[in-house]
């Protein structure tokens, strides 16, 4: 449905693209109704007080798609040519894996049916392949291991995100350090929504938006972790949050949210980088402790007490609640719920760390918790030998016990012999 609203220099003209920005008359869908995006009593016409380059325009968001594609291409080049040398410096190595023997029947079942066959399915596969149950179970276990991401792939993903978050945080801090709303939260709403947007803040927004769109586009090929669903929700919430806050001119509070999140993400990715390397245990542990402290403080203390309080309470000193107010705060509370979820994982990792049992990331890829028994390299080779291996192992155990028993008997005989000789000598004397 198309309705006539009036002069709207902030939204694209649908029928009169050749008219000037100040004189054209736009036909807009219901989505751009002023009472959705702006407080009561404020219209799009009020935004004419700002120059075209100083106010957010909805069609500016279209640049996020080419930026996302550019990030994907840049990431490919970075992971291919820059991450490997860095990984070699940190001692990142792939573990040797035993590959499953070629089996077209089992491969077809693995790719089209299930990676974890049930007992009845294993029985049917035994008749089709002529293999024993143990051989089929071993084949699927080794085949699942082949699909597990290698250390270099994990490292490449971590180092790419580290460099982006570091660059984004330093850039955001540079363009916000001398802005009043970084130190005085009430400045976020002074004269809202007629607030001029600086060019640095525009690019800060677009680069963050393009980066998260690129993460969403690549999420099907990236390492799938235990919190995959939460990551998808996070990416969608972040993209909607950035898009809406930009169109509604929530630029000031939006920059604070991005800066706060990037601060702890840098430490997370750096801890992952050293975790995948060898010989960096102390560095990894120190970075993990710092990350846990920064995450818990920024996400569970500063975010609700400063950011949410600013958007829920302080904003009401300037305007009454409207649709955009509720939508924006709902998205922020979705992020807060995800913060609580991840804080639980981090606290569990801290508990394991204090107990000396921390070996891997709680968010590690799905296959890592199901294939622990395959980390024994000798076990992978011995399983293929089936019953022969079991017999050899039991025979070695039996020989060991017999040897111990024989030694025990010899020692007892020697002791008894010495005792009898001493007794006869005593009687002779």
C-alpha angles and dihedrals in degrees: 000000000000121000133182112246107164137239110000116166089173096064131058120265113242101194107017110049093151095061122095119264092247099049107033122108115222131210107212135185122241089262091076097050109144095231088061097054107024136049120261113287094022121107136184087253089067089065090067087086086077125069118248091255093050100056131065114253119201094226088059086080090070089077089069092077098057088041089054091051089048090052090051091052092045091049091052091053092044095050092044102046110015107032097057095059090047090048092052090052090054094044098249110172134171118239118241111253130195109232122223117252114257111269118162093195095051092041091054091050091047096051099038107028118024143326090215109048119201123236093262091049091051090053091053091047090052090061092045098047103029091232131130122251092253093051091052092048090049092049093053092046092052091043091054089050090056090060094050112108114255124236094255092055091050090047093049091054092047096048092048092053091044093057093045095048091045092051093044093048095048091046092047092048091049094053095043105038094091097035116109096225091063089068103023112045095195087068088072089075103033108130091350128206093019095072121135117236119222120222092239091057090049092057091042088057096044095048092050091046093048091049094054091045088054090051090052092049091051099039093103093058099035122092108292110225134186092264093052094129092048090050091053090049090048094051093048092046091049093049093048090045094051093044096048096042090051095050092044091047095245086145097134098052090038093059090052091053092051094047092050094051096046092055095069096033089066091059093045094055093043090053089051091051093056091041091062092049127077125245096020100101097126093045091048093049093048092049091047093053092048091047093050091052094045093045095049092046097045099038102035101030113022098034097054097033097044111019100034092040089052095051097039102038114012093048089061089066088069105036144001122260116278136171094277091050092057094042094050094049093046089057091049091051090050087057090048091053089053089049090057091048093051091043087060091054091047093050089051089052090049089052091052090045092055089047091051093242101108108123105147146009114285086224094054120141119292098251094054096080096045099052104048093125090062094065087084100089094196091051092058092057095042095051090065090062091062115184094007090062092048090051093047091049094048090046091053090049091050092049091049092052092046090050091052090048092049092049090049092051093048091050091050092050092050091049093050092046092052091048092052093048091051091049093052092049091051091052092047091054 
